[in-house]
């Protein structure tokens, strides 16, 4: 009788453990899907940015060059900077520089519309 109780207890604990493991995996999939959806939305927002903001050809070119430069610098920082705190600081500095240059390229109305796109 005692061995049956121990066996069933072990069986129930195993079942609960497996259920918990599956629940954690399901939560991770939901988070990843949400992050993917957010990144897709951002790409879609940027792809029609020139239409929404009514950019001139000069503005389009300057923004294209800016985003390309920021993308390359961001990847370099992420690849080369191993210290997490320094990496965060460098990325924040890069983002501030991007914002400053965007303000120079766009009009006030365009910049406000850009912020709404984010």
Secondary structure, 3 states (H helix, E strand, C coil): CHHHHHHHHHHHHHHHHHHHHHHHHHHHHHHHHHHHHHHHHHHHHHHCHHHHHCCCHHHHHHHHHHHHHHHHHHHHHHHHCCCHHHHHHHHHHHHHHHHHHHHHHCCHHHHHHHHHHC
